[in-house]
Amino acid sequence: MDEPWETTTGLTREEFEKFTRYCQADNPIDNSNRAKMLGVDAEGVQIAPGATLRQPERITIGKNTFIGLFTYLNGEVTVGERVLIGPHCCLSANNHIFFPERKHFGGGRQAPIVIEDGVWLSAGVQVTAGVTVRRGTLVCANATVTHDTPEFAIIAGIPAGQIGHIDLETGEYIWDDKA
Ligand SMILES: CC(C)(COP(=O)(O)OP(=O)(O)OC[C@H]1O[C@@H](n2cnc3c(N)ncnc32)[C@H](O)[C@@H]1OP(=O)(O)O)[C@@H](O)C(=O)NCCC(=O)NCCS
């Protein structure tokens, strides 16, 4: 690039280039470096750019689990092995409470979130405090999961409900008959 460097960021061209490359680094090598740097010990964990572990000392992530771009884990969240968490998911085990004397929200009330082995939370899924997503469940894009799910279920919607299940012999998605 030969044109003069112009930016509103205060960064040099080289700094800007490094940050741009970093944000694009959603690949197995860099995602596994990122997991190690964030202190995740379990083997084979990958964490994509922009994913945030808030209160990391309360978060557990199992082997070979993937945490997608800009996903947010907050508080007591336990994620099992071989779990896939897509981009822009939010798993917050912390809720605020309303202070009647001050008429605003603040502080916290906590309830743990558990994501069991082999779950897929697809893009934009929200899991609310106190919920367990059981083994092998598929949560469809943008669902908000407010209650515990059965194993090997397909879950969708707001609030999320079961719309199918996984065939354990073939792996096929079996959709409930809506008639
Ligand atoms: C779950 C998913 C993979 C299923 O895909 P599929 O097997 O092709 O299923 P279909 O699109 O045929 O959908 C089957 C039924 O479920 C419904 N459905 C699918 N996704 C849904 C969603 N996110 N919310 C509500 N309903 C949904 C469909 O409307 C359809 O019902 P219908 O027959 O009454 O129209 C897909 O819908 C999805 O959510 N993909 C997101 C992928 C993603 O997040 N990728 C990022 C990488 S992690």
The ligand as an SDF file (V2000), in Angstrom:
LIG
                    3D

 48 50  0  0  0  0  0  0  0  0999 V2000
  -30.3810  -25.8400   13.6340 C   0  0  0  0  0  0  0  0  0  0  0  0
  -30.0500  -25.6970   12.1690 C   0  0  0  0  0  0  0  0  0  0  0  0
  -28.6170  -26.1410   11.9280 C   0  0  0  0  0  0  0  0  0  0  0  0
  -31.0140  -26.6390   11.4410 C   0  0  0  0  0  0  0  0  0  0  0  0
  -30.8100  -26.5480   10.0690 O   0  0  0  0  0  0  0  0  0  0  0  0
  -31.6130  -27.5500    9.0710 P   0  0  0  0  0  0  0  0  0  0  0  0
  -31.3530  -28.9590    9.4720 O   0  0  0  0  0  0  0  0  0  0  0  0
  -31.2770  -27.1310    7.6910 O   0  0  0  0  0  0  0  0  0  0  0  0
  -33.1320  -27.2800    9.4340 O   0  0  0  0  0  0  0  0  0  0  0  0
  -34.2480  -26.4530    8.6340 P   0  0  0  0  0  0  0  0  0  0  0  0
  -33.7520  -25.1030    8.2610 O   0  0  0  0  0  0  0  0  0  0  0  0
  -34.7820  -27.3560    7.5780 O   0  0  0  0  0  0  0  0  0  0  0  0
  -35.3410  -26.2360    9.7610 O   0  0  0  0  0  0  0  0  0  0  0  0
  -36.1900  -27.2870   10.2110 C   0  0  0  0  0  0  0  0  0  0  0  0
  -37.3540  -26.6610   10.9880 C   0  0  0  0  0  0  0  0  0  0  0  0
  -36.8600  -26.0180   12.1830 O   0  0  0  0  0  0  0  0  0  0  0  0
  -37.1660  -24.6300   12.1740 C   0  0  0  0  0  0  0  0  0  0  0  0
  -35.9950  -23.8670   12.6340 N   0  0  0  0  0  0  0  0  0  0  0  0
  -34.7210  -24.0010   12.1900 C   0  0  0  0  0  0  0  0  0  0  0  0
  -33.9180  -23.1350   12.8050 N   0  0  0  0  0  0  0  0  0  0  0  0
  -34.6790  -22.4300   13.6430 C   0  0  0  0  0  0  0  0  0  0  0  0
  -34.4050  -21.3770   14.5490 C   0  0  0  0  0  0  0  0  0  0  0  0
  -33.1790  -20.8800   14.6990 N   0  0  0  0  0  0  0  0  0  0  0  0
  -35.4300  -20.8970   15.2990 N   0  0  0  0  0  0  0  0  0  0  0  0
  -36.6830  -21.3860   15.1340 C   0  0  0  0  0  0  0  0  0  0  0  0
  -36.9960  -22.4000   14.2830 N   0  0  0  0  0  0  0  0  0  0  0  0
  -36.0040  -22.9070   13.5540 C   0  0  0  0  0  0  0  0  0  0  0  0
  -37.4390  -24.2920   10.7130 C   0  0  0  0  0  0  0  0  0  0  0  0
  -38.3030  -23.1910   10.5860 O   0  0  0  0  0  0  0  0  0  0  0  0
  -38.0410  -25.5770   10.1920 C   0  0  0  0  0  0  0  0  0  0  0  0
  -39.4100  -25.6500   10.5260 O   0  0  0  0  0  0  0  0  0  0  0  0
  -40.5290  -25.6400    9.3470 P   0  0  0  0  0  0  0  0  0  0  0  0
  -40.3380  -26.9430    8.6340 O   0  0  0  0  0  0  0  0  0  0  0  0
  -41.8190  -25.5150   10.0780 O   0  0  0  0  0  0  0  0  0  0  0  0
  -40.2110  -24.4710    8.4800 O   0  0  0  0  0  0  0  0  0  0  0  0
  -30.2170  -24.2360   11.6680 C   0  0  0  0  0  0  0  0  0  0  0  0
  -31.5530  -23.8920   11.6350 O   0  0  0  0  0  0  0  0  0  0  0  0
  -29.4940  -23.2300   12.5380 C   0  0  0  0  0  0  0  0  0  0  0  0
  -29.9520  -22.7500   13.5650 O   0  0  0  0  0  0  0  0  0  0  0  0
  -28.2920  -22.8910   12.0460 N   0  0  0  0  0  0  0  0  0  0  0  0
  -27.3990  -21.9770   12.7000 C   0  0  0  0  0  0  0  0  0  0  0  0
  -26.0140  -22.3550   12.3040 C   0  0  0  0  0  0  0  0  0  0  0  0
  -24.9800  -21.5920   13.0560 C   0  0  0  0  0  0  0  0  0  0  0  0
  -25.2050  -20.9950   14.0760 O   0  0  0  0  0  0  0  0  0  0  0  0
  -23.7900  -21.6410   12.5480 N   0  0  0  0  0  0  0  0  0  0  0  0
  -22.6870  -20.9140   13.1540 C   0  0  0  0  0  0  0  0  0  0  0  0
  -21.5930  -21.8450   13.4820 C   0  0  0  0  0  0  0  0  0  0  0  0
  -21.7000  -22.4510   15.1350 S   0  0  0  0  0  0  0  0  0  0  0  0
  1  2  1  0
  2  3  1  0
  2  4  1  0
  2 36  1  0
  4  5  1  0
  5  6  1  0
  6  7  2  0
  6  8  1  0
  6  9  1  0
  9 10  1  0
 10 11  2  0
 10 12  1  0
 10 13  1  0
 13 14  1  0
 14 15  1  0
 15 16  1  0
 15 30  1  0
 16 17  1  0
 17 18  1  0
 17 28  1  0
 18 19  1  0
 18 27  1  0
 19 20  2  0
 20 21  1  0
 21 22  1  0
 21 27  2  0
 22 23  1  0
 22 24  2  0
 24 25  1  0
 25 26  2  0
 26 27  1  0
 28 29  1  0
 28 30  1  0
 30 31  1  0
 31 32  1  0
 32 33  2  0
 32 34  1  0
 32 35  1  0
 36 37  1  0
 36 38  1  0
 38 39  2  0
 38 40  1  0
 40 41  1  0
 41 42  1  0
 42 43  1  0
 43 44  2  0
 43 45  1  0
 45 46  1  0
 46 47  1  0
 47 48  1  0
M  END
$$$$
